[in-house]
Amino acid sequence: MKIKLIFVLCFLICMACACSGHKGAYEDLQASDRPPAGEFADPSRTIRVKQGDKFVIILDSNATTGYSWQAPGTTSCVSLNSHRYEAPRSALAGAPGREHFEFTARSVGKESLTFHYRRPWEKDNPPVKTITFNVEVINKEKAGK
């Protein structure tokens, strides 16, 4: 009986602490350390993010063909933080993977990010694909209103 009572008291104390309104670990992080605000793969939808947030654009890619996505760098509204290739989950030869481009929304405004799918050594040839994402960066103070 004593063990059950102790367990119930511990549970209630934990619940009271969880509901106390104390900032959680996520709120304590600096904006640069927070996880991305979202992942986007559909260029037909405008990406809306708050100033200071990170976001990721994901594009299908097949590294075995030599093609890769060439991303825009830093623009007036966003900056490119990182780029990585995710290998295919399938063991089939020639299966496509995905490229992840992480950006930070630096300043309020609208921007078009154009990606070109090409072989890096064929700079004189036009890209085989071009995709443009529209990004809108909103003021983080006005976003909550």
N, C-alpha and C positions, 0 to 999 in steps of 0.2 A: 504494500500500500504506500509506504514511504517513497519508494522508487517512482511510482506513478505520479505522486504529488510533485516530486522534484522535477520530473520530466515535463509535466504540465506547466510548472512555474518557469522553467527554462524556455519553453516554447513561447509563453506569454511575454516574457522579457524580450526575446528575440523579435517577436512581432511588434512590440511597442517601439523598439529601436528602429525597425525597418520603416515604420509609419511616422517617425518623428519629424520628418521634413528635412533631415540632414542631407546635405549634398552628397550624391553618390560619387563613385569613383569616376564615372564618365564626365560629370560636370566639373570635376577637379582637373581634368586634362586640359592642357593648352590646345588651342585650335589646331596647331601643327601636329599634335600627337593623336588627334581623334581619328577614328576610322572614317572612310569615305561616306558622304551623304547618300550616295546611290551609285548604282551601276547602270549604264545606258548602252543599248545596242541598236536602237531604232532611230535612224536619222530623221524620220518623219515627225518626231515629237520634239518639241523644244525642251531643252534641259534647263530647269529653273533651280538655281542654288543660291544660298545666302553667301554674302561676302565672308571670306575666311574658310568656307567649307571646302572639303576635298570631294572630288567625284571621279568616277572611272568610266571610260569609254572602252567597250569590248568589241572587237571585230574578228570575224572568222578569218583564218589565215592558214596557209599550208607551206611551212618552211622547207619541206622537201623539194619544192619546185623552184626555190630560190627567191620567190616573191615574198615581200613583207610590206607592211603599211608604213609609209613615211608620214610622220605626224608634224603638225605645226608646232613651233616652239612656244616661247613666251609671247603673249599678245598684250594688248592694252588692258584686258579684263582677266585673263587667266594665265597661269604658268604651268608648264609641263614638269611634273615632279619625277615621274619614273615611267619606264616602259619594260614590260616583260612578256615573254612568250610562254603560253601554257600548252604543253604537249598534248596530243590527242589521247583520249582515254581508251581508244581502241588500239589493238595490236596490229590492225590491218595496215599494210604498206600504203602510203599516200593518204591516210586519214587526216582530215584537217584538225588543226589546233585553234587556239585563240590568242590574240594579242590584247594585252591590257595596258591602257594609257591612263595614268593617274594625273589629274590636274588639281590645282588650287584656284578657287575663285578669289582674285586679288582685289578687284575694284568693281564698283557698280557700273553696269552697262550691258550692252548686247554685243555678241561676237559670233562670227561664223568660223568653225574649225573644219578645215578641209584636209582629208587624208587621201593619199595617193598610194595605190597598190602597184608596186613595181619591183623589178630587180635592181638593187642598189648600184650595180655596175653598169646598168643600161640607162644612164642619165639622159642620153639623147633621144631615147624612145619615149613615146607618150605612155602614161600609166594605163594598165589594163582595166582598172576600176578607180573611180573617184567617189568619195562619200563626204558629204558636208553635214555637220551637226550645228544647229543653232543653239547658242547658250545665252541665257539671261541671268545676270548676277544681280540680286536684289540686296538692299541694305538690310543688315541683320537686325537693326533696331526696329525697322518698319515691318519686318516679316511677321512679328508676333502680334501685330495690331489688326 
